[in-house]
Amino acid sequence: MLNARLTYDNGTILIKGLAHIPFASTDPRTNLLRAPALYYANIIEFLKQSSIEYVDHVLDLIPSPHLTTTNNINNNNNHNSNPPLRTYQHKALSKWTKAGMRGCIVLPTGSGKTIIGVKAIEAVNSASLIVVPTLDLMDQWASVLRKYFTNVKIGNLGGGLDDIEAITISTYDSAYIRASSLGNKFSLIIFDEVHHLAAPGYRSIAELMASPYRLGLTATIEREDGMHMELPKLVGGIVFTMSPNELAEKKHLAHYEIERRRVEMLPDEIIQYRKNFEKYQYSLRRLGFRFPIRFEKLIMISAKNKIAREALLARNKAMEIALNSRSKIEELREILAENKGIKTIIFTQHNSLVYQVSNTFLIPFITYKTGKEERQEFLKGFREGRYNAVVTSKVLDEGVDVPDAELGIILSGTGSGREFIQRLGRLLRPKTDVKKKAKLIEIISADTREIGTSAKRKKALGSEDMTNSTEVEEHDLDRSSDHISDNQSKTIDIASS
């Protein structure tokens, strides 16, 4: 006699024939048990372990041909795999499989996470959905999937496209909108840049979909808001991770060097910075706060408190001055002169500085306002060597296939470790000369809060990357005059992989 019947209903699992089951509660409207679709695999496992007979009508999968890859990827150590996998890729896939085909793989940019995704689809051999944060990534995944799955049409959901196939790529936004209607159509979901999934809105994608198999891919799983702690429930825990250092030692990524250059702001900038920062501290004291204060708390209070609002504005103005100091432009001029012919990506926090750098040095710029065709043309020119440098704000941090570069320059940025790792990752693709190091240079304003911002983001590298840290004494730049003072010094902190 059958004791339970499971069906899918708009992002939930409806359970008939039972009075109680873990993960489910009674729906007063129907007097039946109902559970978020997220727990479908858990419910099935419970029924099996409890020897409860059931009929399962939850999954209504999109029909799929036999999903097997037909081409090769030019890598070593293939482990009789097609496409061949590097040793660490094979190990990552194996760990994921042993974890019940659920969990997150954390690998640096350029290490081949997409290929692991390809092999995960082949391993599940059933309808699969890939969720990505940007249209650029949707195009990149489509290109790879068409190359290795020649017997199936690749579907796209997002950017005006609505084509659902056995293998479909969707943006997070489109998956969020369609999750309840597509929640029982795919066996496997791959969340690329999985840290996005933990956001309050996007997490409903995982909650409303019954897909029993889940794979998260990212280079930087931790979020500043701590929400990454939700990912084990939504996707599965971290099953495999490998640092840039480890991959560099095996020559899968380039070795790298990080250099920090402190420059002195111009006299008028120093005056304005101190004025605003002192106003910020004074306002905090008036509010009865001890310094430093959690920035998020100040933002919340500023909505209703005039003094908190003044503190926030003064703090933001001080940081804007430090991040965009004109002295940085002169330091950048020296660095570019020292590295003529070297492929260079320049990163900034604000678009205003992007445009200033572009106009000053006649360097192509890429911001969120840059059209797709123009962006692709700039990146193509960068790849082919027609442009030796490109300047950008945040749009190249992730989700865009950036050509190989040897030098990265951070003119300004946040304290986000994820942002820092993503920017470093843009330089780590293996070099033709395996002895050649990639180099990332931070330019920060001396005697400002930007020093703390730099230190905060570099913590993401872990202590092992700092063990070889040394200090080199050089000159400090006084951009208030046309010369460099002999009695001034600039500390350049160098950390090597």
C-alpha positions as CSV (number, residue, x, y, z in Angstrom):
1,M,0.0,0.0,0.0
2,L,1.4,3.4,-1.0
3,N,1.8,5.8,1.9
4,A,2.9,9.0,0.2
5,R,2.5,10.9,-3.0
6,L,4.8,13.8,-3.9
7,T,4.0,16.5,-6.5
8,Y,5.5,19.8,-7.5
9,D,3.5,23.0,-6.9
10,N,4.9,26.4,-7.8
11,G,8.2,26.1,-6.0
12,T,7.1,23.7,-3.3
13,I,6.7,20.0,-2.8
14,L,3.1,18.9,-1.9
15,I,3.0,15.7,0.1
16,K,-0.2,13.6,0.4
17,G,-0.8,10.6,2.6
18,L,1.5,11.5,5.6
19,A,0.8,13.5,8.7
20,H,4.3,14.5,9.5
21,I,7.7,14.6,7.8
22,P,10.9,16.6,8.3
23,F,11.3,19.8,6.2
24,A,7.6,20.1,5.7
25,S,4.7,21.7,7.6
26,T,0.9,21.6,7.3
27,D,-0.6,24.0,4.8
28,P,-3.8,25.2,6.5
29,R,-5.4,25.9,3.1
30,T,-5.2,22.3,2.0
31,N,-4.5,20.5,5.2
32,L,-1.6,18.8,3.4
33,L,2.1,18.8,4.0
34,R,4.1,21.3,2.0
35,A,7.9,21.9,1.9
36,P,10.1,24.2,-0.1
37,A,11.3,22.5,-3.3
38,L,14.9,23.0,-2.0
39,Y,14.3,20.0,0.3
40,Y,13.2,17.6,-2.4
41,A,16.4,15.4,-2.2
42,N,16.3,15.5,1.6
43,I,12.7,14.3,1.6
44,I,13.4,11.4,-0.8
45,E,16.3,10.4,1.3
46,F,14.2,10.4,4.5
47,L,11.4,8.3,2.9
48,K,13.9,5.7,1.7
49,Q,15.7,5.5,5.1
50,S,12.3,5.2,6.8
51,S,11.1,2.5,4.4
52,I,8.1,4.6,3.6
53,E,6.6,3.7,0.2
54,Y,5.9,6.7,-2.0
55,V,5.0,7.8,-5.6
56,D,7.2,10.6,-6.9
57,H,5.7,13.0,-9.4
58,V,7.9,16.0,-8.6
59,L,10.3,16.1,-11.5
60,D,9.0,16.7,-15.0
61,L,12.3,17.0,-16.7
62,I,12.9,18.5,-20.1
63,P,13.7,15.6,-22.5
64,S,17.3,15.2,-23.1
65,P,19.5,13.2,-25.5
66,H,22.5,11.3,-24.1
67,L,24.8,14.2,-22.9
68,T,28.3,13.3,-23.8
69,T,31.1,15.6,-24.9
70,T,32.6,15.0,-28.3
71,N,35.6,17.3,-28.5
72,N,38.9,17.7,-26.6
73,I,40.3,20.5,-24.5
74,N,44.1,20.9,-24.8
75,N,45.1,20.1,-21.2
76,N,47.3,17.5,-19.6
77,N,46.6,14.7,-17.2
78,N,43.3,13.7,-18.8
79,H,42.5,10.7,-16.6
80,N,40.9,9.1,-19.7
81,S,38.4,11.9,-19.7
82,N,36.9,13.6,-22.8
83,P,37.4,16.6,-22.6
84,P,40.6,15.9,-20.6
85,L,40.9,17.4,-17.2
86,R,43.9,18.6,-15.2
87,T,44.7,16.7,-12.1
88,Y,43.1,19.3,-9.8
89,Q,40.0,19.6,-12.0
90,H,39.5,15.8,-11.9
91,K,39.9,15.8,-8.1
92,A,37.4,18.7,-7.7
93,L,34.8,16.8,-9.9
94,S,35.5,13.6,-7.9
95,K,35.0,15.4,-4.6
96,W,31.7,16.9,-5.8
97,T,30.5,13.5,-7.1
98,K,31.3,11.8,-3.7
99,A,29.3,14.6,-1.9
100,G,26.2,13.4,-3.7
101,M,26.7,15.8,-6.6
102,R,26.1,18.8,-4.4
103,G,28.5,21.5,-3.2
104,C,30.7,24.4,-4.2
105,I,34.1,24.4,-5.9
106,V,36.3,27.4,-5.2
107,L,39.1,28.0,-7.7
108,P,40.9,31.1,-9.0
109,T,40.0,33.0,-12.1
110,G,41.6,31.2,-15.1
111,S,41.8,27.8,-13.6
112,G,39.1,26.2,-15.8
113,K,35.9,26.1,-13.6
114,T,33.7,26.1,-16.7
115,I,35.3,22.8,-17.9
116,I,34.4,21.3,-14.5
117,G,30.9,22.4,-15.1
118,V,30.9,20.8,-18.6
119,K,32.0,17.5,-17.0
120,A,29.4,17.8,-14.2
121,I,26.6,18.0,-16.9
122,E,28.0,15.0,-18.6
123,A,28.2,13.1,-15.2
124,V,24.5,13.9,-14.4
125,N,23.5,13.2,-18.0
126,S,20.2,14.9,-17.7
127,A,18.5,18.3,-18.1
128,S,20.8,21.0,-16.7
129,L,20.5,24.7,-16.0
130,I,23.5,27.1,-15.7
131,V,22.8,30.3,-13.8
132,V,25.2,33.3,-14.4
133,P,25.3,36.9,-13.3
134,T,25.9,38.6,-16.7
135,L,24.9,38.4,-20.3
136,D,28.7,38.2,-21.2
137,L,29.0,35.1,-19.1
138,M,25.9,33.7,-20.7
139,D,27.6,34.1,-24.1
140,Q,30.8,32.6,-22.9
141,W,29.1,29.5,-21.4
142,A,27.1,29.1,-24.6
143,S,30.2,29.1,-26.7
144,V,31.9,26.4,-24.5
145,L,28.8,24.2,-24.3
146,R,28.2,24.3,-28.1
147,K,31.8,23.2,-28.6
148,Y,31.5,20.1,-26.4
149,F,27.8,19.1,-26.6
150,T,27.3,19.0,-30.4
151,N,24.2,16.8,-30.1
152,V,22.0,19.3,-28.2
153,K,20.7,22.8,-28.7
154,I,21.8,25.2,-26.0
155,G,19.0,27.3,-24.6
156,N,19.2,30.9,-23.3
157,L,17.0,32.7,-20.8
158,G,17.7,36.4,-20.3
159,G,18.7,39.4,-22.4
160,G,15.4,39.2,-24.3
161,L,15.8,35.5,-25.0
162,D,13.4,32.8,-23.8
163,D,14.5,29.5,-25.2
164,I,14.3,26.6,-22.8
165,E,16.3,23.5,-23.8
166,A,17.8,20.4,-22.1
167,I,20.9,22.5,-21.4
168,T,19.9,26.1,-20.7
169,I,21.9,29.1,-19.5
170,S,20.0,31.8,-17.6
171,T,20.9,35.0,-15.9
172,Y,20.3,35.2,-12.2
173,D,17.6,37.9,-12.8
174,S,15.7,35.7,-15.3
175,A,16.1,32.6,-13.1
176,Y,14.7,34.5,-10.2
177,I,11.6,35.5,-12.2
178,R,11.0,32.0,-13.6
179,A,12.2,29.7,-10.7
180,S,8.7,28.6,-9.6
181,S,7.6,27.6,-13.1
182,L,10.9,25.9,-14.1
183,G,11.7,24.4,-10.6
184,N,11.0,20.8,-11.6
185,K,12.4,20.9,-15.1
186,F,16.2,20.3,-14.5
187,S,18.1,17.6,-12.6
188,L,21.2,19.8,-12.2
189,I,21.7,23.5,-11.5
190,I,25.1,25.1,-11.9
191,F,25.4,28.4,-10.1
192,D,28.4,30.3,-11.7
193,E,29.8,33.0,-9.4
194,V,27.8,31.3,-6.7
195,H,28.4,34.1,-4.1
196,H,25.6,36.0,-5.9
197,L,23.1,33.3,-5.0
198,A,23.3,34.2,-1.3
199,A,21.7,37.6,-1.9
200,P,18.2,37.9,-0.3
201,G,16.4,37.9,-3.6
202,Y,18.5,35.4,-5.6
203,R,18.5,32.7,-2.9
204,S,14.8,32.0,-3.8
205,I,16.1,30.5,-7.1
206,A,17.7,27.6,-5.1
207,E,14.7,27.5,-2.7
208,L,12.0,27.2,-5.4
209,M,13.8,24.6,-7.5
210,A,13.7,20.9,-6.8
211,S,16.9,20.0,-8.8
212,P,18.6,17.3,-6.7
213,Y,22.0,18.0,-8.1
214,R,23.7,21.4,-7.5
215,L,27.1,22.8,-8.2
216,G,28.4,26.2,-7.2
217,L,31.5,27.7,-8.9
218,T,33.4,30.8,-7.8
219,A,36.9,32.2,-7.2
220,T,35.7,34.0,-4.0
221,I,32.9,32.5,-2.0
222,E,32.9,34.9,1.0
223,R,30.7,37.9,1.0
224,E,31.2,41.1,3.0
225,D,27.7,40.7,4.5
226,G,28.4,37.2,5.7
227,M,25.5,35.8,3.7
228,H,27.8,33.1,2.1
229,M,27.0,31.1,5.3
230,E,23.6,30.3,3.6
231,L,25.3,28.5,0.6
232,P,25.7,25.1,2.2
233,K,21.9,24.9,2.6
234,L,21.2,26.3,-0.8
235,V,23.8,24.4,-2.9
236,G,26.1,22.4,-0.5
237,G,29.3,23.1,1.3
238,I,32.7,23.6,-0.2
239,V,33.9,20.3,-1.5
240,F,37.1,21.5,-3.1
241,T,39.3,24.6,-3.1
242,M,42.8,25.4,-4.3
243,S,44.7,28.7,-3.9
244,P,46.4,30.7,-6.6
245,N,49.8,29.9,-5.0
246,E,49.2,26.1,-5.3
247,L,48.2,26.4,-8.9
248,A,51.1,28.7,-9.7
249,E,53.5,26.1,-8.2
250,K,52.1,23.5,-10.6
251,K,52.4,26.0,-13.4
252,H,48.7,26.1,-14.1
253,L,48.6,29.8,-13.2
254,A,51.3,32.5,-13.2
255,H,53.3,33.4,-10.1
256,Y,52.5,36.9,-9.0
257,E,53.8,39.8,-7.0
258,I,51.9,42.5,-5.2
259,E,53.3,45.9,-4.7
260,R,51.8,48.8,-2.7
261,R,52.9,52.4,-3.4
262,R,52.0,55.2,-1.1
263,V,51.8,58.7,-2.6
264,E,51.4,62.0,-0.8
265,M,48.3,63.9,-1.8
266,L,48.6,67.5,-3.0
267,P,48.5,70.2,-0.3
268,D,44.9,71.3,-1.1
269,E,43.8,67.7,-1.1
270,I,45.4,67.1,2.3
271,I,43.6,70.2,3.8
272,Q,40.2,69.1,2.4
273,Y,40.7,65.5,3.5
274,R,41.6,66.5,7.0
275,K,38.7,68.9,7.2
276,N,36.2,66.4,6.2
277,F,37.6,63.5,8.3
278,E,37.7,65.7,11.4
279,K,34.1,66.7,10.7
280,Y,33.3,63.0,10.4
281,Q,35.0,62.2,13.8
282,Y,33.4,65.2,15.5
283,S,29.9,64.1,14.3
284,L,30.5,60.6,15.6
285,R,31.4,62.0,19.0
286,R,28.3,64.1,19.0
287,L,26.3,61.0,18.4
288,G,28.1,59.3,21.3
289,F,29.8,56.7,19.1
290,R,33.2,55.3,19.6
291,F,35.6,55.4,16.6
292,P,35.7,53.4,14.4
293,I,32.0,52.6,13.8
294,R,30.5,50.0,11.6
295,F,29.7,51.8,8.3
296,E,26.5,49.8,7.8
297,K,25.2,51.1,11.2
298,L,26.0,54.7,10.2
299,I,24.1,54.4,7.0
300,M,21.0,53.0,8.7
301,I,21.0,55.8,11.3
302,S,21.6,58.6,8.7
303,A,18.2,58.0,7.2
304,K,16.6,59.6,10.2
305,N,19.4,61.5,12.0
306,K,20.8,64.8,10.6
307,I,24.1,64.6,12.5
308,A,24.6,61.0,11.2
309,R,23.8,62.2,7.7
310,E,26.5,64.9,8.0
311,A,29.0,62.4,9.3
312,L,28.3,60.1,6.4
313,L,28.6,62.9,3.8
314,A,31.9,64.1,5.4
315,R,33.3,60.5,5.5
316,N,32.4,59.9,1.9
317,K,33.9,63.2,0.8
318,A,37.2,62.4,2.6
319,M,37.4,59.0,1.0
320,E,36.6,60.5,-2.4
321,I,39.5,62.9,-2.1
322,A,41.9,60.1,-1.0
323,L,40.7,57.6,-3.7
324,N,40.9,60.1,-6.5
325,S,44.0,62.1,-5.6
326,R,45.7,63.8,-8.5
327,S,49.0,62.5,-7.2
328,K,47.9,59.0,-8.2
329,I,47.8,60.2,-11.8
330,E,51.4,61.2,-11.7
331,E,52.4,58.0,-10.0
332,L,50.5,56.1,-12.7
333,R,52.4,58.1,-15.4
334,E,55.7,56.8,-13.9
335,I,54.5,53.2,-13.7
336,L,53.3,53.2,-17.3
337,A,56.6,54.7,-18.4
338,E,58.5,52.0,-16.5
339,N,56.3,49.3,-18.2
340,K,56.1,50.3,-21.8
341,G,54.7,47.5,-24.0
342,I,53.4,45.6,-21.0
343,K,49.8,44.6,-21.2
344,T,48.2,46.5,-18.4
345,I,44.7,46.7,-16.8
346,I,44.0,49.8,-14.6
347,F,41.2,49.4,-12.0
348,T,39.4,52.3,-10.2
349,Q,36.5,52.6,-7.8
350,H,34.7,55.5,-9.6
351,N,34.0,56.1,-13.3
352,S,35.1,59.7,-13.0
353,L,38.7,58.5,-12.5
354,V,38.3,56.1,-15.4
355,Y,37.5,58.9,-17.7
356,Q,40.3,61.1,-16.3
357,V,42.9,58.3,-16.9
358,S,41.5,57.6,-20.3
359,N,41.7,61.2,-21.4
360,T,45.1,61.8,-19.8
361,F,46.8,58.8,-21.3
362,L,44.6,58.1,-24.4
363,I,43.7,54.6,-23.0
364,P,40.5,52.8,-24.0
365,F,38.0,52.7,-21.1
366,I,35.3,50.2,-20.2
367,T,32.5,51.0,-17.8
368,Y,29.0,49.8,-17.3
369,K,28.0,52.4,-19.9
370,T,30.2,50.9,-22.6
371,G,28.2,49.1,-25.2
372,K,28.7,45.4,-25.9
373,E,30.2,45.8,-29.3
374,E,32.5,48.6,-28.2
375,R,33.6,46.6,-25.2
376,Q,34.3,43.5,-27.3
377,E,36.3,45.7,-29.8
378,F,38.5,47.1,-26.9
379,L,39.1,43.6,-25.5
380,K,39.9,42.2,-28.9
381,G,42.3,45.1,-29.5
382,F,43.9,44.4,-26.1
383,R,44.2,40.7,-26.9
384,E,45.8,41.4,-30.3
385,G,48.2,43.9,-28.9
386,R,46.7,47.0,-30.6
387,Y,46.1,48.4,-27.2
388,N,48.6,47.9,-24.4
389,A,46.4,49.1,-21.6
390,V,42.7,49.4,-20.7
391,V,41.2,51.3,-17.7
392,T,38.0,50.1,-16.0
393,S,35.9,50.5,-12.9
394,K,34.1,47.3,-11.8
395,V,32.8,45.7,-14.9
396,L,35.9,43.6,-15.5
397,D,36.1,42.3,-12.0
398,E,34.0,39.3,-12.9
399,G,31.7,37.9,-15.6
400,V,33.8,39.1,-18.6
401,D,36.4,37.0,-20.4
402,V,39.4,39.3,-20.1
403,P,42.5,38.7,-22.3
404,D,45.8,37.9,-20.7
405,A,47.5,40.8,-18.9
406,E,50.9,41.0,-17.1
407,L,50.4,44.1,-15.0
408,G,47.4,45.3,-13.0
409,I,47.2,48.7,-11.3
410,I,44.6,49.5,-8.6
411,L,44.2,53.2,-8.5
412,S,41.3,52.9,-6.1
413,G,39.0,50.2,-4.7
414,T,36.9,49.0,-1.8
415,G,38.0,46.9,1.1
416,S,36.3,43.9,-0.4
417,G,38.5,40.8,-0.5
418,R,36.4,39.3,-3.2
419,E,37.0,42.4,-5.5
420,F,40.7,42.2,-4.8
421,I,41.0,38.5,-5.6
422,Q,38.9,39.0,-8.8
423,R,41.2,41.8,-10.0
424,L,44.3,39.7,-9.2
425,G,42.8,36.8,-11.0
426,R,42.7,38.8,-14.2
427,L,46.5,38.6,-14.3
428,L,47.1,34.9,-13.4
429,R,46.7,33.1,-16.7
430,P,49.9,31.2,-17.4
431,K,52.6,33.2,-19.2
432,T,54.6,32.1,-22.2
433,D,57.7,32.5,-20.1
434,V,56.9,30.4,-17.0
435,K,59.5,32.2,-15.0
436,K,57.8,35.6,-15.6
437,K,55.6,36.9,-12.7
438,A,52.3,38.8,-13.0
439,K,52.4,42.0,-11.0
440,L,49.6,43.9,-9.2
441,I,50.4,47.4,-8.0
442,E,48.2,49.3,-5.5
443,I,48.5,53.1,-5.4
444,I,47.2,54.5,-2.2
445,S,47.1,57.9,-0.6
446,A,49.5,58.1,2.4
447,D,48.2,59.0,5.9
448,T,44.5,58.3,5.0
449,R,41.9,55.7,5.7
450,E,42.8,54.1,2.3
451,I,45.8,52.4,4.0
452,G,43.3,50.4,6.2
453,T,41.1,49.7,3.1
454,S,44.1,48.2,1.3
455,A,45.1,46.1,4.4
456,K,41.5,44.8,4.7
457,R,41.2,43.6,1.1
458,K,44.7,41.9,1.1
459,K,43.6,39.7,4.1
460,A,41.6,37.7,1.5
461,L,44.9,36.3,0.2
462,G,45.6,34.5,3.4
463,S,48.6,34.6,5.6
464,E,50.7,32.3,3.3
465,D,50.8,35.0,0.6
466,M,52.2,37.5,3.1
467,T,55.1,35.3,4.4
468,N,57.6,36.6,1.9
469,S,56.6,40.3,2.4
470,T,59.6,42.7,2.3
471,E,60.0,46.4,2.4
472,V,61.9,48.4,-0.2
473,E,62.8,52.1,0.6
474,E,62.3,54.5,-2.3
475,H,61.3,58.1,-2.8
476,D,58.0,59.7,-1.8
477,L,56.4,61.8,-4.5
478,D,55.6,65.4,-3.7
479,R,53.2,66.3,-6.5
480,S,52.8,69.8,-5.2
481,S,56.0,70.7,-7.0
482,D,57.7,69.7,-10.2
483,H,60.4,67.8,-8.5
484,I,60.9,65.0,-6.0
485,S,62.2,65.9,-2.6
486,D,65.4,64.0,-1.6
487,N,64.4,64.0,2.1
488,Q,61.1,62.3,1.5
489,S,60.6,58.5,1.3
490,K,57.9,56.2,0.0
491,T,57.5,52.7,1.3
492,I,56.7,50.1,-1.3
493,D,55.4,46.8,0.3
494,I,56.0,43.8,-1.9
495,A,54.4,40.4,-1.4
496,S,55.3,37.5,-3.7
497,S,53.4,34.3,-4.4
